[in-house]
Amino acid sequence: MKRLTELFILLFAVSFSFLSCNKDPLSADVIIYGGTSAAIISAVETIQSGKSVIIVCPDKHLGGLTSGGLGFTDSGNTNSIGGLSREFYHRVWLHYNDSAAWKWQKHSEYGNKGQGTVAMDGESRTMWIFEPHVAEKIFEDLISENNIPVYRDEWLDRETGVEVVNNRIVSLTTLSGKKFKGKMFIDATYEGDLMAAASVSYTVGREPCSQYNEEWNGVQAEVYHHGHYFKTPIDPYLIPGDPSGGLLPYISDEPVQPNCTGDDKIQAYCFRLCMSNHPENRVPFEEPEGYDPADYELLARIFESGWNEWFAKYDIIPNRKTDTNNHGPFSSDHIGMNYDYPEASYERRKEIIQDHTNYQKGLLYFVSTDERVPREVRDRMQNWGLAKDEFTDNGNWPHQLYIREARRMVGAYVTTENEVLGKVDVPNPIGMGSYTMDSHNIQRYVTAEGDVQNEGDVGVHPKKPYQIAYGSIVPQKGECENLLVPVCLSSSHIAFGSIRMEPVFMILGQSAAAAAVIAIDNKINVQDVPYGQLEQVLLSKNQILNN
């Protein structure tokens, strides 16, 4: 009896201690909205800095594009990638150094380079090319190792769910009714929904070149930096040579505006597909619901013109799989079909995502089966299918659409092509980028000569890695004082084309969390974080801030 009494007292004491330390389980020092790679890294940095954190994730899967099919990393100069971002790629390296990781091919069979990207760098103990499920497991490991609470499938109430008092977010509430209170908030979504709901200034689309004294912003007709344009004249009309019969699908009837003109259009989205050519691990491309081969008439005409680059971006990742990306004048990019996505309701976004899914599934089926596709292409397509062991809860289809660009904050500092190209000095750097200023096509139009052409595809490479200013992840003074935005950050359209790479988002996510911790400790606004202190912290965490 005495032992039972003692046990009861002990259980009561433990229960009371737990309850007293968890008066409000939905409160934390830092609330992170989003499930992207930046969100996970922000949370890890927060918890390792001694602060509590909660991730409020609208997704069920963690990692965004990094675990959503983009396994052929747009790494740029890997020497500019440090901190927890580099730790992620080190963990990839560790994974593939285990023979158990090579299920569908031998390690020795896998090449080490592809289009300038080094797969496995033994000297630096990093690996930059990987399978989607490997990336997701690493993110889940980071969450479990650091005991980070994640509330999944929780969608911000964008209408009334953000409580702001005296320019500070007090709480955010999701559509399920859960309320999350914090001292600091980080918007790590691709869409910038928390930022917008907090009335922070932002923009959508392309600025005119004159706004920031840029060369490569705005409309860029007849600029052909990549291979994603029509290299031969292709008739755009349903009835060739007859404009009165109307245009083929996916061609705009709007006239293209003069170069350098700003607009509210955004670069195309697609799914980064993980395919397999292993007979035991491929799922054949099936005819999607509502399929109409007429939707791909333009592609048929492109093939008939002699174009033969269909397989150019089947980038090989481990275990006989691909990260398949857009390539050519008509490919996986659903050009012009996403303009309203950034500001759209959740329901409308789902419709846009489904439209992109149908388009891309139909594209694969068309190229695999239609007799107007060259026989050699169709035969080769029979060797490929969706990877059976990826995205197993979503029909082997990626769970994340590639939101290349949506809203962009207009913050305390706007990064432009002038910073990316090294034309101006960057104040208070918190990380570096190095990738090409890469904008995918934005519109498909009819030229003055009566042919079809794409516009918006720009690729300008910086001569060396460039710095990214702290002011680009914080709102302007006078706006929200406890919000940081490492993904939909403050930059021009063309500068964002370089910054938007996943390793950089992780770099900026870590720096955002470090700044949030300093702001909490000093009881100051994010705009007033002392750069000297932030710099010291970042360098101690192996962030790379200069060349």
N, C-alpha and C positions, 0 to 999 in steps of 0.2 A: 504493500500500500504506500509505504514511504517512497519507494522508487517511482511509482506512478505519479505521486504528488510532485516529486522533483521534476519528472519528465514534463508534466503539465505546465509547471512554472517556467521551465526552459522554453517550451514551445510558445508560451504566451510572450515571454521576453523577446524571442526572435521575431514573432509576428508583430509586436509593438514597434520593435526597431525598424522592421521593413516598412511598416505603414508610416512611421514618422519621417523616414527618409524618402518616401514616395507619396507625398501628399497630393501631388498632381503629376501623374505619369506622362502627361502630354506637355510637360514643360522641360526646357533645356536651355543651356546658355546660348546655343546656336541651333537654329532650325534651318535645314537645307531642303529646298523644294526641287525635286528632280531625281532621276535615277541614272543619269549619264555617268560616264567615266569621271567627269569633273566633280559630280556630286559625291561619288565614293571617295575620291582622293581628298576632297574638302573635309569629309567626315573623319577620315583617318587622321589627318593633320590636326583637327580640332581635339579629338580624344587623346592623341599623343601629346598635345600641349596642355593637358590637364583640365580641359573643359568638357562639359556634357554636351551631347549632340543628339538630334533626332533627324533621320531622313524621312521626309514625306514624299513618297514616290508614286506618281500616277501610273507607273508601269508595274508589271508583275516580274519582269526580268531586269537585272541590273547591268549597267555598262553601256547603255545606248548603242551607238554604232560600233564601238570597239568589240562588243560581244554580239553585235547584230549583223555580222557579215563582212565588216571592213577589217579583214585580217592581213591584208597586204598594205601595211602601214605607210601612210604618207609622212615619212619621218623627216625628210629633208636632211640637214646636217645633224647627225645624231650626237655630235659633240656639244650641241647647244641644249640637249635634253638632260635635265638633272632631277634631283629630289625624288619624290615618290613616283613621279612619272617614269623615271628610269628604273626605279624599283619594280614597277609593273613589268617592264620588258626584261628585267633580270629574272623575274619569276617565270616568264615564258621560257627563257633560256634553260632554267632549271628543269622545267617540265619536259622539254624535248631532249634533255640529256639522259633521261630515263628510258631505257629500251622499251618499257611497257607503253610508252606514248605512241609508238610506231606500230599501229594495228594493221594498216592497209598497205604499207610498204616498209622496206627496210630504211633505217636512218641513212645508210650509205647511198641509197638510191635517190635521195632528195638533193637537188642542187642547192647551192648557197647564195646565188644571186639571181635577181630578176629586175630588169629595167632600172638598174642603179640602186635597188634596195638590197642590202645585205640581210640574208635571212638569219644566220647565226654568227654572231661575232664573239669568237672565243676569247679574244684578248680583253674585251670590255665586259664579257660575261652577260651579254644581252642578245635577245632575239626579237626581230621586228616583224616576223611573218608567222601567223598562227591560225588555228581553227577557232571558230566562234565559241564552241563549248569550253575550250581551254581558257579563253578570256573570261567567260562568265564565272567559271570556277575560281579563278584568281580573285575576282571581285568579291565573290561570296566568301572566300577564305579571309580576305581583308576585313570583311564585315564581322565574321565570327571570331576571328583572332582578337579584334578590338572591342568586342561586345557592343556593337553599334545597333541601337534599335532602328528598325526599318518598318514603316507602315506602308504596305504596298497597295496598289490599286486605289489610291486616295487622290482624288482630283480636286484641285483648288476650286472653290466657289468664286468664280471670276467676277460675279456681279456684286456680291455683298460680303465675301469671305475674308477680306483683308481689312483689319482694323488699324487705322493710322491715327495717332494722336500727336500733335505738335511735330509733324514730319518724321515720326518714328513708328515703325510697324510694331504693334502690340501683340497681335496674334494673326494667324491665318486659320480659316475654317474650310474644311473640305465638303464636298457634296454629300458625304455620308453623315455629316454633322460633327465630326471630330474637330476639336479646336486645339491648336498648337501655339503655345506661348514661348517667346524667347527674347533674349537681349539683343541678339544679332540674327540676321536672316541672309541666306545666300540663295539666289535664284540660279540654279544650275541646269535649267531646262534649255532645250533647243529653241523653244518658242518665246521665252521671256514673259510668261503669263503673270508671274508674281510681280515682276518689275512693272508691267503695264497696269496691273490692278492697284499698285501703290502710287500711281500717278507720276511715275518717273518719265522724263522726256525720252522719246525714242523715234526711230524712223523705220520705214520699210521701202525697199527698192534701191534705185541708183540715184546718187546725187549728180548734178551737172558737174562737169570738169571744173568749172569756174568757182564752185563753192569752196573747194579746198586746194585750188591750184594744182589739179591733177591732170594727167594725160590719158589714163586708162579707165576712167570712170564713165558713167553714162552710156549711151548707145555707142556701139563699136561695130557698125556695119562694115563688111568687107575687110575685117581684121581676122586673119586666119593663122592663129598661133599653134593650134593643134590640128588633128586630122578630122575634126568633127564638123565638116562643112561639105557642101556639094561640089565636088571637083570637076564635074562635067554638067552641062545644061540638062536639067530634068524638068519636064512639063508638069505644072502644078494642078492642072485641071482634070476633072472627072472625065470629060471628053477631050482628049488631047487636042490642043490648038483652039479650043472653044471656051472662052471665058464665060459665056452665057450659061453654060452647064453647071457652073459652080466649081469650088475648089475641092481637092482631095481632103480627107480627114487630117487633122492636126496641122493645117496651114492657116495662118491668120489672114483675114481680109483687110487688116489695118495697114496703112502705109508705114514704112519704117521712118522714124524721125531722124533729123540730122545728127551726126556723130557728136558726142559729148553732151547731148540733151539728157537731162534727168527724167526718170519715170518711176512708177510704183511697181514695176515688174521685178520678178525675182528669178534667180537661176533655177534650172530644172532639178527635180528630185528623181530618185530611183531607188530600187532595192539593190543592195550589194548581195548577189546570190552566191551561196555556197553550193557548188556542183561537185559531182564525183564521176570519175570514169572507171571506177572499180565495179565490175559486174555484180558483186554481192552488196554493194553499198550505194546503188543509184536507183532513184525513183523516176520512171519515165515522165516526160513532159506530157501532161494530159490536156485535152481540149477544155478550156474554162467555160463556165456558164456565160451565155450571151455572145460567144465567139462569132466574129464575122470577118472572114478573110479580106473583105473589102477595106477594112480599117488599115490594112498593111499594104495597100496598093502602091503607095509611094516607095516602100522598101523593095517591092518587086521590080519597080522601074529602076531603082538604084542597082540592084543585082544585074538587071539586063544591060545596064550601061557598062558593065565590066568590073564593077567594084568587088574586091575580094579580100576585105579586111575583117570579116565577121568575127574571127577568133583572136583578134589582136589584144583584147583585154581579158582573156581567160587567164588571169594571173595565178600561178601555181602556188598553193600553200601545202603544208604537210599532209601526208596520207592520201595522195592522189585526189586532192580537192582543189577548188578554185575560190578566189574572190573575184567574181565576174563583175566587171564595171562597164559603163557606157563607152562605146567607141564608134566613131563614124557619124555620118549625117543623119541616120535614123537608127536609133538603138534603144537602150533601156531608159534613157532620160525621156521623161514624158513632158516634152517642151511645151510651155505655155498653159499647162493644166493645173497650176498650183498657185496662181496669183493671189487668191483670196485666203490661202491657208493660214498665214500668220495671224490674221485678225478673226478668223472664222470661229464659230461656235464649236463645241466638242462634236456635236452631231455632224456638222458640215465637214469637219476635219476627218471624221470616220468615212464619210462619203468620198472625200478626196483620196484617202489612203486606199479604199476599196477600188476606186477607179484606176489608181496606179497599179494595184495588184492585178486587176483584170487586164489592163494594157500589157503588162510585162509577161503574164502567163500566156496571153494570146500571141505575143511576139515570139515566145519560145516555141509554141505549138506551130505557128505559121512557118518559121524557119525549119522546123523538123519535118513538116509534112507537105507543104504546098509545092506543087509542081513547077511554079514559077521561080522557085529558089533553085540554084544550080545543084545538080545531083550530088556533086562532091561535097557540098556544104551539108545537104540533108543526110548523106551517109555518115559524115563525120559527127553530126549532131546525135546520131543513134548511139554513139559511145558515151554520151553525157546524160546525166539526169540530176535531179536534186539529191544532195547528200542525205542518205537515209538516217544517219545518226546525228544530224543537226536539226535544231528547232523541232524536236520530236512532238511537242505539244501544239504545234501550229502547222501541221501538214508539211513539215520540212521547209517552210517558207519563213524568211526572216521576220522577227517580231518588231523591227524598227525600220521605218522608212527613212531614207537618207535626207534629212532636213538640212540641206546644205546652207541655207540662210533663211531667216525669218525676220523677226524684229531685231533691231540693233539699237542699244541705248545711245543717247546723245548725252554723254557724261561730262565729268570734270575735265577730261582731255580726250580728244578725238584722234585716234591713230589713222593716218592716211598713207597713201603710197609714198609720200615724201619720207616718212619714218622707215617704211619697209625697204625702200631703195637707198637708204642711208644719206639722204639729202639734208636732213636736219638732225640735231641732237635730240635725244629722248630723255625727258626728266624722270627721275625716280623709277628706274626699271625694276620690274618684279619677275621677269622671265624673258625668254627669247623665242623667236620664231625663225624659220629659215626657208620654208617651202615657197614654191612659185606662187605669185598672186594669180590664183586659178579660179576663174569664173566659168562655169558651164554655160551652155547656150540658154538664152532667155526667150527668144521668139523665133518663129519660122514664118517667113513672109515671101511675097512675090516681088522680084526685082523689076526695075524699069524695063529690062529686056524680056520680061515675061517668064522667067525661070524661078524655081523655088530655091531659097537659100536660108541658112540659119544665121542668127545674130546673137552676140553676147559672149562667145567663147574667147576668153582672153587668158594668156599665160605669159607672165613677165617674171623672170627669175631675179631675185636680189643677188647682188654680188657676194654677199656674206651674210651670216646671221644678224638679225636686228633685234633691238630691245623693245619691250612693250611696257608702256608707262602705267604706274599704279593708277593714275587718274582715269585710265580707260576702263577700270572695273568698278568705279564708284560714281554715283550720281553727282550732278552739279550741286554746288552749295546752295542751300535754300530748298532743296528737294530732300528725298528720304535720307535720313542720317544714320540708319543702321542696316542698310542693305548693300550687298556686294554682288556683282554680276559678272562672273568669269566666262560665260559662254556667249550670251547675247550682248557682248561688250561694246564699248563705244568706239566705233571705227567706221570708216567709209566702206562702201560696198566693195571696192576693189582691194582695199587693205584686208578686209575680212576674208577675201578669197585665199589669203595666205595664212592668216591667224587661225582659221576654222579647222585646223587639223587636230585630231584626237590627242596626240602627245602634248600639244600646246594647251588644249583645254584642261588637261590634268595638271600641267605646270601652273596655270592660272588659278585652278581650283585650290591647289595647296597654298598659293600666295594669298588668295582671298581669305582662307581660313586663318592663316597666320595673322593677317591684318585684323580680322574679327576678334581674335584673342587679345591682341594689344589694345583694341578699342574697349573691350570689356574691362581689362585690368586697369586702364587709365581713365575709365568712365568718360570717354570722349566719342565724338562722331567719327564715322569712317573717313570722312573728308579731312579730319585733323590728325590722323595717325602719323606720328613722327617718322619720316622716312628713314632716318639713321637707325632707329630702333628696328624697324621692319627689315631693313637691309641686313642688319646683323643677324636677325633670326633666320632669314632666308638662306644666308650663306652658311649658317651653322647646320642647316638642313640639306646642304649640298645642292641648293638651287644654283643655276648658272645665270648670271646677270650681265655678263659682258663677254666679248670675244677673247 
